[in-house]
Amino acid sequence: MKRGMVCGVAAYVMWGLFPLYWPLLKPAGAGEILAHRIMWSLVAVVAVLAVRRSRGWLRTLGWRRGALLALAALVISVNWGTYIYAVNSGHTIECALGYFINPLISVVFGVVIFQERLRRWQWAAVGMGAAAVVALTVDYGRPPWIALVLALAFAVYGLLKKFADMPSAESLAVETTVTFPPALGFVLLLEGRGDAAFGHHGVGHAVLLAGAGIVTAVPLMLFNTAAIRLPLSVIGMLQYLAPVLQFAIGLFVQNEEMPPSRWAGFLLVWLALVTLTWDGLTAGRREAMPETALRG
């Protein structure tokens, strides 16, 4: 339990600190950063699997899992690319919003896809989330499309990974293998056009670009360790660490604007999350009570 908590906190803190890393990779554009993140992630995860001497999973991959993970690779590439672009163009707070509303999107998916019946307070949380999106649309003068793309893409990615049911290192190996050829092709195209940043801005910059693979793989490994050892309720609470850190970086480090109308939208989102979390914990305690009574 203690090891799981340490690994879980470390994973979400690393994810939360990503907005400090991507600006270091400029003048590389979002597309080039994404391509290098994909390629070096494959290198990192293959190294991890080689150390583990893990090969048996290849025999159980199958066409269904392979197809699901290939689709997951495309979806997470959209998520990664949007996130990198948003951070490096001054929209870190909107990125945080996306990961704040992600649990609400997952609840909606439960209704639409799995035909789950929501409890009263779950409906209230979804309603507050929808009201927040409307309020932020008015504030921004446009829908918060960065937040919505991030939230939807990550929710779909989680859904596909749930169906694929494969450990994080192995699934990341498949996903990055699928996207490696187009990523490599894009990098070679940039190099041929003379627009590539990799290798043209010093050794330090090249190392940082290559390091994108390590900073992608390490938190995933830590999260996998935490997910095995911790209850889902604890994981659910820890997941808010990342957007909280992203929000703080956008507000205090990158000095992004937060007018009162934007604060109102975020407060609605946070109220929705508090409601959703409280309802989940209450429902969990109610379900545990009969088991406790039976044991007694």
C-alpha positions, -999 to +999 in steps of 0.1 A: +000+000+000+028+024+009+048+016-022+016+020-043+009+054-028+044+066-034+043+054-070+009+069-076+018+103-063+050+103-083+032+094-115+006+121-112+031+147-100+052+140-131+022+143-154+013+176-136+048+190-142+047+183-180+039+220-187+074+229-175+090+204-198+075+211-232+085+248-235+121+236-230+119+219-264+112+251-284+119+261-311+107+226-321+070+228-331+043+207-316+044+182-345+081+176-342+079+173-304+051+148-308+070+127-333+101+126-311+079+117-281+065+088-300+098+075-313+118+078-281+089+064-261+092+033-281+129+031-274+124+036-237+096+010-234+115-016-254+144-011-231+121-016-201+107-048-216+141-061-225+153-056-189+122-075-177+128-102-204+091-099-211+082-116-244+053-139-236+027-111-240+033-111-278+017-146-281-015-133-264-018-101-284-041-113-311-058-093-338-086-079-316-062-064-290-039-053-318-067-034-335-079-018-302-044-007-293-038+007-329-069+028-325-058+038-290-025+049-305-042+073-329-064+087-301-036+092-276-016+109-304-044+134-308-043+139-270-005+143-269-003+166-299-031+189-286-016+190-251+019+200-264+005+226-288-017+241-260+011+243-234+036+259-259+010+284-271+000+297-237-031+275-229-019+254-199-049+264-178-073+252-205-053+219-205-059+216-168-096+221-174-096+192-198-082+168-172-106+182-145-136+174-167-123+140-178-140+122-149-174+138-159-169+126-195-162+091-182-195+092-163-213+102-195-196+073-213-209+050-186-245+060-194-241+061-232-219+030-238-225+007-208-261+019-201-253+026-165-279+042-143-267+074-126-275+083-091-291+117-083-258+133-073-240+120-103-266+137-126-261+169-106-223+167-111-228+162-149-252+191-150-228+214-132-200+203-156-222+211-186-230+245-171-193+251-166-186+244-203-213+269-212-199+296-188-164+291-202-177+292-238-191+327-230-159+337-213-135+325-240-158+337-268-156+301-282-160+266-269-130+255-247-121+231-276-086+223-262-101+211-229-129+192-247-105+175-271-082+165-243-110+152-221-128+133-249-096+118-264-083+107-230-117+092-221-119+073-254-083+062-249-091+048-214-121+030-228-101+013-256-074+004-230-101-011-208-113-033-237-078-043-247-069-052-211-031-052-214-004-039-190+009-004-195+044-011-208+033-038-233+004-017-246+026+014-249+050-007-269+022-017-294+009+019-296+042+035-303+051+007-328+020+016-347+027+053-347+065+051-351+066+049-390+045+081-395+065+099-367+098+089-383+085+100-418+075+134-404+109+139-388+127+130-420+104+153-440+112+182-416+149+174-419+147+173-457+129+207-458+154+222-434+128+229-408+139+203-382+150+215-347+165+182-336+203+183-339+204+219-349+202+236-315+230+220-295+234+187-277+214+198-248+183+205-269+187+171-287+189+153-253+158+171-241+139+160-272+150+124-268+141+127-231+105+130-241+104+093-244+117+088-208+093+113-193+064+095-211+074+060-201+084+065-165+051+078-151+032+051-169+054+025-152+048+041-118+011+043-124+010+006-133+026-002-100+002+021-081-029+007-099-020-029-088-016-019-052-041+008-045-079+008-043-097+025-072-111+051-048-075+062-039-065+063-076-096+084-083-085+109-056-049+110-068-059+118-104-067+154-094-030+160-086-020+164-122-046+191-133-041+210-100-004+213-107-011+222-144-035+249-132-009+263-107+018+263-134-004+281-159-015+307-133+017+313-113+045+304-136+033+311-170+010+340-158-020+331-179-050+353-176-079+343-153-107+369-153-136+366-128-159+349-155-133+322-160-129+316-123-167+311-122-165+284-148-137+266-130-155+268-097-185+251-113-162+223-125-146+219-091-180+218-074-190+191-098-159+171-090-164+175-053-200+163-057-189+133-079-162+123-055-184+126-024-212+105-041-187+078-051-172+076-016-207+075-001-218+048-025-187+028-018-193+029+020-229+018+015-218-012-007-192-022+019-216-021+048-235-054+040-201-072+037-190-058+071-223-069+086-220-104+072-184-108+085-196-096+119 
